[in-house]
Amino acid sequence: MVSRVNEKSRKPSNFFGAKRDPDDCLLIIFGGSGDLAKRKLFPALGNLMFKKMLPEKFRILAVGRKPMEVDTLLSMGKYPEGFKDHFEYVQTDYSPEGIAKLKSVCDQVCKDHGIPQNYLHYLAVPPEGYADLAKALRDGGLVHRARAKFWSRLVVEKPYGHDLDSAIELDENLLSSFAEKQIYRIDHYLGKDSVQNLMVFRFANSVFEPIWNHHYIDHVQINSSEVLGVEERADYFDKSGVLRDMVQNHLMQIFCLVTMEPPVNLAAEAIRDEKVKVLRALRPIDLEASPPVAVRGQYGAGEVKGNPAAAYRNEKGVAPGSSTETFVALRLNIDNTRWAGVPFYLRSGKRMVRKGTEVVVTFKRLPNILFNTRGQHVQSNRIVFKIQPQEAILLELTTKNPGQSFELSDTSMNFCYSDHFDTSSDAYERLLLDAVLGDPTLFVRSDETELSWSFIDPLLKHWMEHPKGKEFPNYRAGSDGPQEAVDIILPTDPPTHWTDFSKWDNVC
Ligand code: BG6
């Protein structure tokens, strides 16, 4: 459904509100007959057009190898009137001849519609094709120099490499055709409003920033659970696993936004610089720690929402006896003065009991003096950021029950985005528009990607060198993950546990 918008919001704004006019341009989507384009990119462009946020003059060229009807491409999603007039499918391959054909279509379209030769190239193709395609675009005259009269930008989907070496190699290849400032590496979590809000919450509210450190914060949990299993994506996922698929990118980005220092200003580079500093201060994972600080899991058969669910190893396309992890839990430390001694627990898994992404910041307990009449501890205060499916911020407090005695209750102040705002816009809308506007804030810079890979690379290698045989599967589909994940939580008095995230599932 295309959502209604307020007239006032029709001109796009940058990360923190400055209104800008997008340049007229061509949006060239490679992999234009693929799933991502059909499910996400075209509907997002349709919504942007409806909201009048796209440039005055633009054309979308969906590029693919297969013959394809425009109506088939636009069969998923609702499009505003006139969208089809801006859209065409170019059937071609990515050989020099194929790119020459594309170039002549681009020239003609620009001429016919009076559009300057500004090109947004979006690579929604399998990652093995990124380097060659970028080079073919360069050789075929579809890339302008960084400071030329017209601009060209390259949007790259994840996965960005499959380990540190391949990410560096991919960078080298892309950077031989495009300048770093022309490359927009997608992490769709950065397009989620609730993720962007982590930064606003921290730096725009004077009550929280002074206590956002090891003096007051006990520990932080970042969770991303999915109910879905590997679905139709075993080909990709079985070679990837959750550490690459979710942790290296999405969870590490959330982690950086929760922990970074305030940037000197809101320019993209200033924000990215601060994320990079956090990644630099990460303590390397101790691979020999006992109990381990990094736990992997794989789901076995179980039950999901009342239906039987197959074991990962029995899913279509999964290698027999696969050792690929469908669950990861990590304990991290940042060796800087703000976060000295604070454990960060990250967890992500497929085929879990519920879907939800949240960050829970737990504050230190008060000394157990005033309100311990029943020998019980007062609960720790917590701030909960619910990233999805509902978007909310909750503050857990202790309050007094009405009456004469000092009976205490745990209460929660809940702020649900949907009560106040239209929360229907999709991450891809935001990211596509930012790429058109040339705002790289919500995209990942080369050094962020490399540092994040270098952090997890030793663990990836260690796990590859120690495949799991009979130890997998180690959790039931439809559960909370493997028992071993419980042991990465440091012992405390009273004990700390993985949060029961489901308790907030219905607050909004
Ligand atoms: C993708 C992963 O990047 O993110 C998928 O490749 C995962 O495996 C998805 O399911 C989760 O995204 P979201 O927005 O549904 O949390």
Residues whose N, C-alpha, C, O or C-beta is under 5 A from the ligand:
A	BS01	BG6	D245
